[in-house]
């Protein structure tokens, strides 16, 4: 069973979002997503300073099974990327909510965070996918 921390927000496309305060959020992929992908072998993170729109593809995670786009859960500016994933992409498999974070955004609209799914709603979506 996948872990779904209650303090995070989620997207239907299996990204998690942590509110770091001051209009900054950290984004990664969920435990469920990394389990579905299998062993992650490569991560392409976005460029610093990139301005992104909500639902725009911002990163790529490749596993032994497939490559998957990672979508921006909110609009904003990329202020950090987890460059350590270049050397240790498997951190997403072992620690998706901590070491496996992918990017940090300065969010354009702080209120948009509240439109994301809570843990219960995300858990329901995962259950419905089977």
Residue frames relative to the residue before (quaternion, step in Angstrom):
aa qw qx qy qz dx dy dz
X 1.0000 0.0000 0.0000 0.0000 0.00 0.00 0.00
X 0.4589 -0.7029 0.4830 0.2489 3.56 -0.88 0.97
X 0.4327 -0.6655 0.5483 0.2631 3.52 -1.24 0.61
X 0.0256 -0.7825 0.6220 -0.0146 3.59 -0.97 0.93
X 0.2262 -0.8051 0.5320 0.1329 3.61 0.05 1.27
X 0.4597 -0.7264 0.4479 0.2457 3.57 -0.84 1.02
X 0.6470 0.5451 -0.3333 0.4161 3.63 1.11 -0.48
X 0.6391 0.5226 -0.3182 0.4660 3.59 1.28 -0.17
X 0.3300 -0.6736 0.6091 0.2576 3.54 -1.39 0.18
X 0.2344 -0.7983 0.5501 0.0720 3.58 -1.21 0.54
X 0.2927 -0.7136 0.6008 0.2102 3.53 -1.36 0.27
X 0.6224 -0.5372 0.4128 0.3919 3.56 -1.26 0.34
X 0.6853 0.4630 -0.2813 0.4868 3.60 1.20 -0.48
X 0.5904 -0.6697 0.3088 0.3280 3.57 1.28 0.59
X 0.4348 0.6147 -0.5287 0.3920 3.55 0.97 0.88
X 0.2443 -0.7259 0.6142 0.1904 3.56 -1.21 0.54
X 0.1610 -0.7780 0.6048 0.0560 3.55 -1.22 0.65
X 0.1052 -0.7766 0.6197 0.0419 3.56 -0.87 1.02
X 0.3486 -0.7164 0.5687 0.2045 3.57 -0.90 0.98
X 0.1738 -0.8122 0.5530 0.0654 3.57 -0.49 1.23
X 0.5560 -0.6048 0.3852 0.4204 3.59 1.30 -0.02
X 0.8124 0.2671 -0.2072 0.4751 3.56 -1.29 0.35
X 0.6753 -0.5262 0.2970 0.4229 3.60 1.05 0.71
X 0.5691 0.5633 -0.3824 0.4612 3.59 1.27 0.37
X 0.0342 -0.7778 0.6270 0.0273 3.57 -1.06 0.81
X 0.2900 -0.7055 0.6178 0.1910 3.53 -1.28 0.55
X 0.1429 -0.8058 0.5743 0.0228 3.57 -0.97 0.94
X 0.1055 0.7628 -0.6344 0.0676 3.54 -1.14 0.74
X 0.5143 -0.5944 0.4790 0.3908 3.56 -1.25 -0.32
X 0.5715 -0.6442 0.4044 0.3080 3.53 -1.11 0.74
X 0.6749 -0.4652 0.3950 0.4147 3.50 -1.37 0.27
X 0.6253 0.5394 -0.3285 0.4584 3.57 1.00 -0.83
X 0.6676 0.5093 -0.3015 0.4518 3.60 0.90 -0.93
X 0.6862 0.4725 -0.3052 0.4612 3.59 0.84 -0.89
X 0.6089 0.5356 -0.3538 0.4661 3.61 1.10 -0.62
X 0.6647 0.5061 -0.2985 0.4613 3.58 0.97 -0.87
X 0.6755 0.4999 -0.2916 0.4568 3.58 1.02 -0.78
X 0.3608 -0.7096 0.5252 0.3008 3.58 0.96 -0.80
X 0.8066 -0.2841 0.1962 0.4798 3.56 -1.26 -0.39
X 0.2692 -0.7775 0.5531 0.1311 3.57 -0.58 1.19
X 0.1482 -0.8300 0.5373 0.0204 3.55 -0.78 1.12
X 0.8043 0.0737 -0.0295 0.5889 3.62 1.19 -0.32
X 0.0447 -0.7753 0.6297 0.0196 3.56 -1.10 0.78
X 0.1515 -0.7548 0.6331 0.0807 3.56 -0.92 0.97
X 0.1629 -0.8057 0.5661 0.0620 3.57 -0.52 1.21
X 0.5700 -0.6175 0.4157 0.3480 3.61 -1.16 0.49
X 0.5814 -0.5711 0.4567 0.3567 3.55 -1.33 0.36
X 0.5233 -0.6140 0.4894 0.3311 3.54 -1.12 0.73
X 0.7826 0.3211 -0.2526 0.4696 3.54 -1.06 0.80
X 0.4784 0.6753 -0.4394 0.3493 3.57 1.26 -0.18
X 0.2739 -0.7318 0.6030 0.1604 3.56 -0.96 0.92
X 0.0427 -0.8254 0.5624 -0.0256 3.56 -0.67 1.10
X 0.3663 -0.6936 0.5791 0.2222 3.50 -1.30 0.52
X 0.6317 -0.5195 0.4125 0.4011 3.56 -1.22 0.46
X 0.8317 0.1874 -0.1971 0.4841 3.57 -1.03 0.94
X 0.4686 0.6508 -0.4582 0.3833 3.61 1.25 0.23
X 0.4846 -0.6317 0.5108 0.3244 3.60 -1.06 0.73
X 0.0647 -0.8428 0.5342 -0.0126 3.59 -0.65 1.12
X 0.7896 0.0934 -0.0377 0.6052 3.57 1.20 -0.38
X 0.2404 -0.7443 0.6013 0.1636 3.55 -1.33 0.24
X 0.1138 -0.7538 0.6448 0.0551 3.54 -1.05 0.88
X 0.1014 -0.7966 0.5950 0.0335 3.56 -0.76 1.08
X 0.1042 -0.7734 0.6237 0.0451 3.52 -1.03 0.90
X 0.6894 -0.4363 0.3472 0.4624 3.54 -1.28 -0.08
X 0.6800 0.4932 -0.2795 0.4650 3.61 1.23 -0.43
X 0.8116 -0.1159 0.1764 0.5448 3.59 0.83 -1.01
X 0.3713 -0.6492 0.5957 0.2929 3.52 -1.39 0.07
X 0.0699 -0.8040 0.5904 0.0129 3.56 -0.97 0.86
X 0.4076 -0.6763 0.5571 0.2572 3.52 -1.06 0.83
X 0.2494 -0.7096 0.6368 0.1695 3.52 -1.23 0.64
X 0.2345 -0.8113 0.5286 0.0858 3.56 -0.73 1.10
X 0.5174 -0.6347 0.4803 0.3141 3.54 -1.10 0.77
X 0.3390 -0.7574 0.5205 0.2012 3.59 -0.70 1.02
X 0.7771 0.1341 -0.0491 0.6130 3.55 1.27 -0.48
X 0.4969 -0.6281 0.4994 0.3306 3.57 -1.23 0.39
X 0.3548 0.7355 -0.5330 0.2216 3.56 -1.10 0.67
X 0.5750 -0.5674 0.4660 0.3610 3.51 -1.33 -0.44
X 0.4266 -0.6784 0.5358 0.2660 3.57 -0.96 0.90
X 0.0747 -0.8212 0.5655 0.0170 3.59 -0.60 1.13
X 0.7875 0.0581 -0.0571 0.6109 3.60 1.27 -0.18
X 0.0822 -0.7528 0.6506 0.0567 3.52 -1.24 0.63
X 0.4512 -0.6924 0.4952 0.2680 3.56 -1.00 0.82
X 0.1472 -0.8378 0.5232 0.0513 3.57 0.19 1.31
X 0.5299 0.6249 -0.4137 0.3968 3.62 1.19 -0.29
X 0.5688 0.6080 -0.3819 0.4013 3.60 1.20 -0.43
X 0.5271 0.6193 -0.4166 0.4062 3.60 1.21 -0.34
X 0.7479 0.3658 -0.1955 0.5183 3.58 1.04 -0.81
X 0.8032 0.1676 -0.0689 0.5675 3.58 1.11 -0.64
X 0.0292 -0.8361 0.5478 0.0043 3.62 0.54 1.12
X 0.5855 0.6044 -0.3619 0.4011 3.58 1.16 -0.55
X 0.4603 0.6715 -0.4532 0.3631 3.62 1.24 -0.15
X 0.5952 0.5518 -0.3724 0.4501 3.60 1.11 -0.55
X 0.6552 0.4986 -0.3151 0.4721 3.60 1.04 -0.70
X 0.7595 0.4113 -0.2192 0.4539 3.57 0.83 -0.95
X 0.8150 0.0673 0.0090 0.5755 3.58 1.10 -0.67
X 0.0554 -0.8686 0.4907 0.0423 3.61 0.66 1.09
X 0.7461 0.4154 -0.2260 0.4687 3.61 1.06 -0.65
X 0.7279 0.3693 -0.2326 0.5288 3.60 1.23 -0.11
X 0.8166 0.2262 -0.1077 0.5201 3.59 0.02 -1.29
X 0.7068 0.5042 -0.2513 0.4278 3.58 1.14 -0.65
X 0.3122 0.7399 -0.5397 0.2527 3.62 1.14 0.36
X 0.3549 -0.7672 0.5052 0.1736 3.58 -1.11 0.69
X 0.8138 -0.1156 0.0978 0.5611 3.61 0.85 -0.89
X 0.2589 -0.7186 0.6165 0.1911 3.51 -1.38 0.28
X 0.1684 -0.7961 0.5793 0.0470 3.54 -1.01 0.94
X 0.2788 -0.6438 0.6724 0.2358 3.49 -1.30 0.57
X 0.3149 -0.8076 0.4775 0.1434 3.55 -0.30 1.34
X 0.4753 -0.6775 0.4921 0.2699 3.57 -1.00 0.88
X 0.8003 0.1277 -0.0323 0.5849 3.60 0.94 -0.89
X 0.3482 -0.7758 0.4890 0.1944 3.59 -0.27 1.26
X 0.6323 0.5569 -0.3331 0.4231 3.60 1.07 -0.65
X 0.5563 0.6329 -0.3843 0.3772 3.58 1.18 -0.49
X 0.5373 0.6329 -0.4001 0.3881 3.60 1.14 -0.55
X 0.6766 0.5186 -0.2845 0.4386 3.56 0.99 -0.86
X 0.6135 0.5510 -0.3551 0.4404 3.62 1.23 -0.22
X 0.5466 0.6190 -0.3991 0.3985 3.60 1.26 -0.21
X 0.6210 -0.5671 0.4010 0.3634 3.56 -1.26 0.40
X 0.3522 -0.6836 0.5821 0.2642 3.56 -1.12 0.61
X 0.7438 -0.4292 0.2715 0.4346 3.57 -1.30 0.22
X 0.6550 0.5191 -0.3211 0.4455 3.61 0.94 -0.84
X 0.6711 0.4857 -0.3017 0.4719 3.59 0.91 -0.88
X 0.6508 0.5063 -0.3208 0.4661 3.59 0.98 -0.80
X 0.6290 0.5361 -0.3277 0.4577 3.59 0.98 -0.85
X 0.6306 0.5334 -0.3205 0.4638 3.59 1.05 -0.79
X 0.6487 0.5150 -0.3165 0.4624 3.60 0.97 -0.85
X 0.6475 0.5098 -0.3133 0.4720 3.58 0.96 -0.87
X 0.6493 0.5179 -0.3148 0.4594 3.60 0.97 -0.84
X 0.6675 0.5067 -0.3004 0.4554 3.57 0.98 -0.83
X 0.6191 0.5400 -0.3415 0.4567 3.60 1.15 -0.60
X 0.3981 -0.7445 0.4489 0.2929 3.52 1.25 -0.46
